[in-house]
Amino acid sequence: MSEFVKVCAVDDIAMGETISANIDGLDVAVVHAEDGEFYAIYDECSHASVPLSEGEVEGCTLECWLHGSRFDLRTGQPTGLPATVPVPVYPVEVRDGFVFVSLSPMSDAPSGAPNGNAPSGGAPNGVVK
């Protein structure tokens, strides 16, 4: 099991909003979904290779701003075309008012996408863009 990395304070992400974080070289979208929970998903649409963190949150989905693909934040599965390939999602914990993300994906990474493992020698903290 991967170590959890502190990314930001809970108050840094309003409900229905998303931030982009680079955690040890991996771009992750951290989402405060409309169900009140926090989710982490690979920050690149599997259809058009654009940042999902720039998209819109609706319920427990994140919509890509370019072509409208939707991804389930809990599973990474596409729920709206044109995307048909899932994206990795990562475990999130909220502790003491902070959001922590693990780099061990909960879902399988599609072919060509990062596997979620942190590069060796990386800094043990998240950098929010």
VMD Tcl script that builds the backbone (N, CA, C; Angstrom):
set m [mol new atoms 387]
animate dup $m
set s [atomselect $m all]
$s set {name element resname resid chain x y z} {
  {N N MET 1 A 0.843 -1.177 0.000}
  {CA C MET 1 A 0.000 0.000 0.000}
  {C C MET 1 A 0.888 1.240 0.000}
  {N N SER 2 A 0.505 2.204 -0.778}
  {CA C SER 2 A 1.290 3.422 -0.927}
  {C C SER 2 A 1.021 4.381 0.227}
  {N N GLU 3 A 2.009 5.182 0.522}
  {CA C GLU 3 A 1.881 6.227 1.534}
  {C C GLU 3 A 0.949 7.319 1.028}
  {N N PHE 4 A 0.179 7.887 1.928}
  {CA C PHE 4 A -0.687 9.011 1.577}
  {C C PHE 4 A 0.115 10.301 1.680}
  {N N VAL 5 A -0.106 11.199 0.721}
  {CA C VAL 5 A 0.620 12.455 0.621}
  {C C VAL 5 A -0.363 13.603 0.843}
  {N N LYS 6 A 0.010 14.545 1.728}
  {CA C LYS 6 A -0.837 15.708 1.966}
  {C C LYS 6 A -0.816 16.589 0.733}
  {N N VAL 7 A -2.027 16.922 0.217}
  {CA C VAL 7 A -2.139 17.714 -1.000}
  {C C VAL 7 A -2.573 19.142 -0.703}
  {N N CYS 8 A -3.586 19.300 0.147}
  {CA C CYS 8 A -4.110 20.634 0.417}
  {C C CYS 8 A -5.023 20.592 1.632}
  {N N ALA 9 A -5.454 21.764 2.068}
  {CA C ALA 9 A -6.452 21.849 3.133}
  {C C ALA 9 A -7.835 21.602 2.533}
  {N N VAL 10 A -8.722 21.027 3.328}
  {CA C VAL 10 A -10.098 20.788 2.903}
  {C C VAL 10 A -10.721 22.088 2.400}
  {N N ASP 11 A -10.450 23.185 3.074}
  {CA C ASP 11 A -11.038 24.482 2.713}
  {C C ASP 11 A -10.514 25.047 1.395}
  {N N ASP 12 A -9.453 24.447 0.833}
  {CA C ASP 12 A -8.899 24.926 -0.435}
  {C C ASP 12 A -9.759 24.531 -1.637}
  {N N ILE 13 A -10.673 23.564 -1.438}
  {CA C ILE 13 A -11.503 23.092 -2.550}
  {C C ILE 13 A -12.968 23.200 -2.145}
  {N N ALA 14 A -13.673 24.156 -2.713}
  {CA C ALA 14 A -15.104 24.308 -2.433}
  {C C ALA 14 A -15.865 23.125 -3.029}
  {N N MET 15 A -17.027 22.817 -2.455}
  {CA C MET 15 A -17.839 21.740 -2.988}
  {C C MET 15 A -18.195 22.038 -4.443}
  {N N GLY 16 A -18.022 21.020 -5.294}
  {CA C GLY 16 A -18.286 21.176 -6.717}
  {C C GLY 16 A -17.096 21.707 -7.497}
  {N N GLU 17 A -15.943 21.837 -6.832}
  {CA C GLU 17 A -14.738 22.373 -7.478}
  {C C GLU 17 A -13.635 21.312 -7.554}
  {N N THR 18 A -12.642 21.627 -8.363}
  {CA C THR 18 A -11.512 20.724 -8.612}
  {C C THR 18 A -10.217 21.518 -8.598}
  {N N ILE 19 A -9.152 20.894 -8.106}
  {CA C ILE 19 A -7.816 21.470 -8.237}
  {C C ILE 19 A -6.914 20.453 -8.916}
  {N N SER 20 A -5.858 20.934 -9.504}
  {CA C SER 20 A -4.846 20.070 -10.085}
  {C C SER 20 A -3.664 20.023 -9.137}
  {N N ALA 21 A -3.154 18.831 -8.901}
  {CA C ALA 21 A -1.980 18.666 -8.045}
  {C C ALA 21 A -0.968 17.774 -8.758}
  {N N ASN 22 A 0.287 18.134 -8.665}
  {CA C ASN 22 A 1.351 17.287 -9.171}
  {C C ASN 22 A 1.981 16.631 -7.966}
  {N N ILE 23 A 1.796 15.330 -7.857}
  {CA C ILE 23 A 2.290 14.576 -6.710}
  {C C ILE 23 A 3.397 13.656 -7.196}
  {N N ASP 24 A 4.612 13.967 -6.822}
  {CA C ASP 24 A 5.779 13.182 -7.238}
  {C C ASP 24 A 5.782 12.920 -8.736}
  {N N GLY 25 A 5.439 13.944 -9.529}
  {CA C GLY 25 A 5.481 13.833 -10.984}
  {C C GLY 25 A 4.205 13.320 -11.624}
  {N N LEU 26 A 3.192 13.007 -10.845}
  {CA C LEU 26 A 1.922 12.505 -11.372}
  {C C LEU 26 A 0.863 13.599 -11.253}
  {N N ASP 27 A 0.212 13.953 -12.365}
  {CA C ASP 27 A -0.839 14.960 -12.342}
  {C C ASP 27 A -2.158 14.315 -11.936}
  {N N VAL 28 A -2.727 14.853 -10.868}
  {CA C VAL 28 A -3.963 14.317 -10.295}
  {C C VAL 28 A -4.958 15.459 -10.129}
  {N N ALA 29 A -6.209 15.203 -10.491}
  {CA C ALA 29 A -7.288 16.153 -10.218}
  {C C ALA 29 A -7.916 15.734 -8.894}
  {N N VAL 30 A -7.951 16.654 -7.938}
  {CA C VAL 30 A -8.580 16.395 -6.644}
  {C C VAL 30 A -9.905 17.140 -6.645}
  {N N VAL 31 A -10.978 16.400 -6.402}
  {CA C VAL 31 A -12.330 16.915 -6.573}
  {C C VAL 31 A -13.098 16.854 -5.256}
  {N N HIS 32 A -13.778 17.951 -4.929}
  {CA C HIS 32 A -14.732 17.973 -3.815}
  {C C HIS 32 A -16.103 17.849 -4.468}
  {N N ALA 33 A -16.582 16.624 -4.555}
  {CA C ALA 33 A -17.806 16.335 -5.306}
  {C C ALA 33 A -19.039 16.849 -4.578}
  {N N GLU 34 A -20.134 16.869 -5.313}
  {CA C GLU 34 A -21.397 17.367 -4.782}
  {C C GLU 34 A -21.989 16.467 -3.700}
  {N N ASP 35 A -21.433 15.244 -3.531}
  {CA C ASP 35 A -21.873 14.380 -2.433}
  {C C ASP 35 A -21.114 14.693 -1.141}
  {N N GLY 36 A -20.225 15.702 -1.192}
  {CA C GLY 36 A -19.457 16.109 -0.024}
  {C C GLY 36 A -18.145 15.366 0.150}
  {N N GLU 37 A -17.915 14.344 -0.652}
  {CA C GLU 37 A -16.692 13.546 -0.557}
  {C C GLU 37 A -15.598 14.127 -1.456}
  {N N PHE 38 A -14.354 13.754 -1.153}
  {CA C PHE 38 A -13.203 14.132 -1.961}
  {C C PHE 38 A -12.748 12.923 -2.770}
  {N N TYR 39 A -12.376 13.168 -4.021}
  {CA C TYR 39 A -11.930 12.118 -4.923}
  {C C TYR 39 A -10.664 12.586 -5.631}
  {N N ALA 40 A -9.856 11.612 -6.074}
  {CA C ALA 40 A -8.654 11.918 -6.861}
  {C C ALA 40 A -8.674 11.043 -8.105}
  {N N ILE 41 A -8.462 11.679 -9.257}
  {CA C ILE 41 A -8.519 10.996 -10.541}
  {C C ILE 41 A -7.358 11.509 -11.390}
  {N N TYR 42 A -6.821 10.641 -12.232}
  {CA C TYR 42 A -5.730 11.049 -13.116}
  {C C TYR 42 A -6.181 12.260 -13.922}
  {N N ASP 43 A -5.332 13.276 -13.976}
  {CA C ASP 43 A -5.726 14.572 -14.541}
  {C C ASP 43 A -5.503 14.656 -16.048}
  {N N GLU 44 A -5.971 13.647 -16.774}
  {CA C GLU 44 A -5.896 13.701 -18.232}
  {C C GLU 44 A -7.022 12.855 -18.819}
  {N N CYS 45 A -7.811 13.470 -19.668}
  {CA C CYS 45 A -8.902 12.759 -20.340}
  {C C CYS 45 A -8.317 11.656 -21.221}
  {N N SER 46 A -8.901 10.469 -21.154}
  {CA C SER 46 A -8.404 9.355 -21.966}
  {C C SER 46 A -8.783 9.499 -23.436}
  {N N HIS 47 A -9.645 10.425 -23.755}
  {CA C HIS 47 A -10.050 10.640 -25.145}
  {C C HIS 47 A -9.185 11.679 -25.841}
  {N N ALA 48 A -8.953 12.826 -25.186}
  {CA C ALA 48 A -8.295 13.933 -25.879}
  {C C ALA 48 A -7.046 14.459 -25.189}
  {N N SER 49 A -6.581 13.825 -24.134}
  {CA C SER 49 A -5.344 14.215 -23.451}
  {C C SER 49 A -5.337 15.670 -23.007}
  {N N VAL 50 A -6.445 16.135 -22.428}
  {CA C VAL 50 A -6.532 17.480 -21.844}
  {C C VAL 50 A -6.811 17.325 -20.352}
  {N N PRO 51 A -6.478 18.337 -19.542}
  {CA C PRO 51 A -6.653 18.233 -18.088}
  {C C PRO 51 A -8.127 18.132 -17.676}
  {N N LEU 52 A -8.438 17.070 -16.961}
  {CA C LEU 52 A -9.796 16.919 -16.425}
  {C C LEU 52 A -10.072 17.934 -15.321}
  {N N SER 53 A -9.023 18.424 -14.665}
  {CA C SER 53 A -9.201 19.385 -13.570}
  {C C SER 53 A -9.817 20.692 -14.045}
  {N N GLU 54 A -9.824 20.931 -15.345}
  {CA C GLU 54 A -10.429 22.140 -15.896}
  {C C GLU 54 A -11.898 21.927 -16.268}
  {N N GLY 55 A -12.409 20.714 -15.994}
  {CA C GLY 55 A -13.780 20.377 -16.351}
  {C C GLY 55 A -14.778 20.710 -15.255}
  {N N GLU 56 A -16.019 20.308 -15.483}
  {CA C GLU 56 A -17.127 20.598 -14.570}
  {C C GLU 56 A -17.492 19.370 -13.748}
  {N N VAL 57 A -17.789 19.602 -12.470}
  {CA C VAL 57 A -18.233 18.548 -11.564}
  {C C VAL 57 A -19.753 18.525 -11.577}
  {N N GLU 58 A -20.305 17.326 -11.718}
  {CA C GLU 58 A -21.747 17.146 -11.602}
  {C C GLU 58 A -21.987 15.854 -10.847}
  {N N GLY 59 A -22.518 15.979 -9.628}
  {CA C GLY 59 A -22.700 14.798 -8.788}
  {C C GLY 59 A -21.356 14.170 -8.483}
  {N N CYS 60 A -21.195 12.908 -8.884}
  {CA C CYS 60 A -19.928 12.189 -8.703}
  {C C CYS 60 A -19.255 11.937 -10.041}
  {N N THR 61 A -19.453 12.876 -10.989}
  {CA C THR 61 A -18.774 12.768 -12.276}
  {C C THR 61 A -17.996 14.049 -12.554}
  {N N LEU 62 A -16.994 13.894 -13.407}
  {CA C LEU 62 A -16.195 15.028 -13.864}
  {C C LEU 62 A -16.256 15.033 -15.383}
  {N N GLU 63 A -16.667 16.180 -15.946}
  {CA C GLU 63 A -16.824 16.299 -17.382}
  {C C GLU 63 A -15.616 16.992 -17.986}
  {N N CYS 64 A -15.070 16.411 -19.033}
  {CA C CYS 64 A -13.971 17.017 -19.772}
  {C C CYS 64 A -14.495 18.243 -20.508}
  {N N TRP 65 A -13.793 19.340 -20.405}
  {CA C TRP 65 A -14.246 20.597 -20.987}
  {C C TRP 65 A -14.177 20.610 -22.508}
  {N N LEU 66 A -13.350 19.766 -23.121}
  {CA C LEU 66 A -13.145 19.856 -24.559}
  {C C LEU 66 A -14.252 19.192 -25.379}
  {N N HIS 67 A -14.562 17.933 -25.095}
  {CA C HIS 67 A -15.554 17.212 -25.893}
  {C C HIS 67 A -16.719 16.684 -25.067}
  {N N GLY 68 A -16.718 16.921 -23.752}
  {CA C GLY 68 A -17.850 16.525 -22.932}
  {C C GLY 68 A -17.827 15.111 -22.391}
  {N N SER 69 A -16.709 14.391 -22.525}
  {CA C SER 69 A -16.629 13.062 -21.910}
  {C C SER 69 A -16.823 13.203 -20.411}
  {N N ARG 70 A -17.489 12.238 -19.806}
  {CA C ARG 70 A -17.709 12.245 -18.356}
  {C C ARG 70 A -17.068 11.007 -17.743}
  {N N PHE 71 A -16.521 11.192 -16.526}
  {CA C PHE 71 A -15.880 10.095 -15.823}
  {C C PHE 71 A -16.444 9.991 -14.411}
  {N N ASP 72 A -16.740 8.762 -13.980}
  {CA C ASP 72 A -17.195 8.513 -12.619}
  {C C ASP 72 A -15.999 8.694 -11.692}
  {N N LEU 73 A -16.115 9.581 -10.720}
  {CA C LEU 73 A -15.008 9.873 -9.812}
  {C C LEU 73 A -14.675 8.696 -8.896}
  {N N ARG 74 A -15.614 7.791 -8.699}
  {CA C ARG 74 A -15.390 6.643 -7.807}
  {C C ARG 74 A -14.650 5.520 -8.497}
  {N N THR 75 A -14.811 5.399 -9.831}
  {CA C THR 75 A -14.244 4.250 -10.547}
  {C C THR 75 A -13.318 4.630 -11.696}
  {N N GLY 76 A -13.425 5.859 -12.196}
  {CA C GLY 76 A -12.659 6.272 -13.367}
  {C C GLY 76 A -13.292 5.846 -14.676}
  {N N GLN 77 A -14.401 5.129 -14.613}
  {CA C GLN 77 A -15.069 4.659 -15.824}
  {C C GLN 77 A -15.734 5.819 -16.560}
  {N N PRO 78 A -15.636 5.832 -17.889}
  {CA C PRO 78 A -16.342 6.863 -18.643}
  {C C PRO 78 A -17.850 6.624 -18.567}
  {N N THR 79 A -18.599 7.694 -18.357}
  {CA C THR 79 A -20.055 7.587 -18.294}
  {C C THR 79 A -20.707 8.395 -19.409}
  {N N GLY 80 A -19.882 9.004 -20.251}
  {CA C GLY 80 A -20.386 9.767 -21.382}
  {C C GLY 80 A -19.355 9.807 -22.488}
  {N N LEU 81 A -19.818 9.594 -23.706}
  {CA C LEU 81 A -18.939 9.627 -24.878}
  {C C LEU 81 A -18.414 11.041 -25.114}
  {N N PRO 82 A -17.310 11.177 -25.813}
  {CA C PRO 82 A -16.681 10.196 -26.669}
  {C C PRO 82 A -15.658 9.279 -25.987}
  {N N ALA 83 A -15.286 9.501 -24.733}
  {CA C ALA 83 A -14.311 8.626 -24.070}
  {C C ALA 83 A -14.901 7.238 -23.864}
  {N N THR 84 A -14.071 6.230 -24.090}
  {CA C THR 84 A -14.477 4.845 -23.845}
  {C C THR 84 A -13.483 4.122 -22.946}
  {N N VAL 85 A -12.355 4.766 -22.655}
  {CA C VAL 85 A -11.293 4.165 -21.843}
  {C C VAL 85 A -11.295 4.829 -20.468}
  {N N PRO 86 A -11.282 4.034 -19.380}
  {CA C PRO 86 A -11.265 4.629 -18.042}
  {C C PRO 86 A -9.936 5.303 -17.734}
  {N N VAL 87 A -9.950 6.127 -16.691}
  {CA C VAL 87 A -8.730 6.742 -16.171}
  {C C VAL 87 A -8.542 6.272 -14.728}
  {N N PRO 88 A -7.304 6.214 -14.245}
  {CA C PRO 88 A -7.062 5.757 -12.883}
  {C C PRO 88 A -7.661 6.705 -11.835}
  {N N VAL 89 A -8.146 6.115 -10.749}
  {CA C VAL 89 A -8.571 6.885 -9.583}
  {C C VAL 89 A -7.700 6.451 -8.411}
  {N N TYR 90 A -7.551 7.355 -7.437}
  {CA C TYR 90 A -6.614 7.143 -6.350}
  {C C TYR 90 A -7.321 7.293 -5.009}
  {N N PRO 91 A -6.902 6.521 -4.004}
  {CA C PRO 91 A -7.504 6.631 -2.674}
  {C C PRO 91 A -7.270 8.015 -2.062}
  {N N VAL 92 A -8.280 8.509 -1.358}
  {CA C VAL 92 A -8.219 9.804 -0.690}
  {C C VAL 92 A -8.606 9.614 0.768}
  {N N GLU 93 A -7.907 10.296 1.640}
  {CA C GLU 93 A -8.261 10.352 3.063}
  {C C GLU 93 A -8.314 11.812 3.478}
  {N N VAL 94 A -9.269 12.134 4.341}
  {CA C VAL 94 A -9.338 13.465 4.936}
  {C C VAL 94 A -8.989 13.300 6.406}
  {N N ARG 95 A -7.926 14.005 6.826}
  {CA C ARG 95 A -7.464 13.927 8.215}
  {C C ARG 95 A -7.123 15.315 8.722}
  {N N ASP 96 A -7.646 15.646 9.868}
  {CA C ASP 96 A -7.296 16.900 10.545}
  {C C ASP 96 A -7.421 18.120 9.632}
  {N N GLY 97 A -8.451 18.123 8.773}
  {CA C GLY 97 A -8.697 19.269 7.914}
  {C C GLY 97 A -7.861 19.314 6.652}
  {N N PHE 98 A -7.170 18.212 6.323}
  {CA C PHE 98 A -6.340 18.158 5.124}
  {C C PHE 98 A -6.733 16.974 4.248}
  {N N VAL 99 A -6.504 17.129 2.941}
  {CA C VAL 99 A -6.778 16.080 1.964}
  {C C VAL 99 A -5.466 15.379 1.639}
  {N N PHE 100 A -5.471 14.055 1.773}
  {CA C PHE 100 A -4.313 13.219 1.472}
  {C C PHE 100 A -4.679 12.279 0.326}
  {N N VAL 101 A -3.715 12.049 -0.585}
  {CA C VAL 101 A -3.936 11.163 -1.722}
  {C C VAL 101 A -2.836 10.116 -1.745}
  {N N SER 102 A -3.218 8.869 -2.036}
  {CA C SER 102 A -2.259 7.791 -2.225}
  {C C SER 102 A -1.996 7.643 -3.718}
  {N N LEU 103 A -0.761 7.342 -4.085}
  {CA C LEU 103 A -0.419 7.177 -5.493}
  {C C LEU 103 A -0.616 5.756 -6.001}
  {N N SER 104 A -1.163 4.879 -5.173}
  {CA C SER 104 A -1.507 3.532 -5.630}
  {C C SER 104 A -2.926 3.577 -6.170}
  {N N PRO 105 A -3.091 3.415 -7.489}
  {CA C PRO 105 A -4.434 3.558 -8.060}
  {C C PRO 105 A -5.391 2.492 -7.550}
  {N N MET 106 A -6.661 2.899 -7.389}
  {CA C MET 106 A -7.715 1.960 -7.014}
  {C C MET 106 A -8.247 1.247 -8.241}
  {N N SER 107 A -8.049 1.847 -9.426}
  {CA C SER 107 A -8.508 1.240 -10.667}
  {C C SER 107 A -7.309 0.994 -11.556}
  {N N ASP 108 A -7.474 0.077 -12.492}
  {CA C ASP 108 A -6.389 -0.233 -13.416}
  {C C ASP 108 A -6.162 0.919 -14.373}
  {N N ALA 109 A -4.901 1.248 -14.590}
  {CA C ALA 109 A -4.561 2.291 -15.558}
  {C C ALA 109 A -4.696 1.716 -16.956}
  {N N PRO 110 A -5.288 2.458 -17.870}
  {CA C PRO 110 A -5.368 1.982 -19.245}
  {C C PRO 110 A -3.992 1.950 -19.881}
  {N N SER 111 A -3.889 1.236 -20.963}
  {CA C SER 111 A -2.626 1.142 -21.692}
  {C C SER 111 A -2.128 2.530 -22.060}
  {N N GLY 112 A -0.869 2.795 -21.760}
  {CA C GLY 112 A -0.270 4.076 -22.112}
  {C C GLY 112 A -0.411 5.134 -21.033}
  {N N ALA 113 A -1.234 4.895 -20.021}
  {CA C ALA 113 A -1.390 5.862 -18.932}
  {C C ALA 113 A -0.466 5.465 -17.792}
  {N N PRO 114 A -0.113 6.405 -16.926}
  {CA C PRO 114 A 0.766 6.080 -15.810}
  {C C PRO 114 A 0.120 5.058 -14.898}
  {N N ASN 115 A 0.950 4.265 -14.242}
  {CA C ASN 115 A 0.420 3.248 -13.346}
  {C C ASN 115 A 0.157 3.782 -11.948}
  {N N GLY 116 A 0.479 5.030 -11.715}
  {CA C GLY 116 A 0.188 5.636 -10.418}
  {C C GLY 116 A 1.303 5.497 -9.413}
  {N N ASN 117 A 2.340 4.727 -9.732}
  {CA C ASN 117 A 3.438 4.593 -8.786}
  {C C ASN 117 A 4.335 5.813 -8.864}
  {N N ALA 118 A 4.709 6.319 -7.708}
  {CA C ALA 118 A 5.567 7.504 -7.654}
  {C C ALA 118 A 6.968 7.162 -8.154}
  {N N PRO 119 A 7.605 8.050 -8.896}
  {CA C PRO 119 A 8.973 7.821 -9.311}
  {C C PRO 119 A 9.887 7.773 -8.090}
  {N N SER 120 A 10.926 6.966 -8.181}
  {CA C SER 120 A 11.840 6.880 -7.046}
  {C C SER 120 A 12.565 8.196 -6.857}
  {N N GLY 121 A 12.808 8.547 -5.605}
  {CA C GLY 121 A 13.535 9.763 -5.318}
  {C C GLY 121 A 12.672 11.011 -5.327}
  {N N GLY 122 A 11.362 10.864 -5.540}
  {CA C GLY 122 A 10.478 12.010 -5.595}
  {C C GLY 122 A 10.266 12.614 -4.212}
  {N N ALA 123 A 9.899 13.865 -4.183}
  {CA C ALA 123 A 9.631 14.525 -2.913}
  {C C ALA 123 A 8.348 13.984 -2.313}
  {N N PRO 124 A 8.273 13.802 -0.978}
  {CA C PRO 124 A 7.103 13.198 -0.363}
  {C C PRO 124 A 5.990 14.200 -0.078}
  {N N ASN 125 A 5.743 15.136 -0.988}
  {CA C ASN 125 A 4.645 16.069 -0.757}
  {C C ASN 125 A 4.005 16.446 -2.079}
  {N N GLY 126 A 2.794 16.952 -2.007}
  {CA C GLY 126 A 2.071 17.358 -3.204}
  {C C GLY 126 A 2.317 18.827 -3.497}
  {N N VAL 127 A 2.321 19.157 -4.758}
  {CA C VAL 127 A 2.456 20.543 -5.175}
  {C C VAL 127 A 1.192 20.891 -5.948}
  {N N VAL 128 A 0.446 21.829 -5.449}
  {CA C VAL 128 A -0.788 22.226 -6.094}
  {C C VAL 128 A -0.493 23.279 -7.133}
  {N N LYS 129 A -1.037 23.093 -8.338}
  {CA C LYS 129 A -0.844 24.060 -9.424}
  {C C LYS 129 A -1.855 25.162 -9.307}
}
mol reanalyze $m
mol bondsrecalc $m
mol representation Tube
mol addrep $m
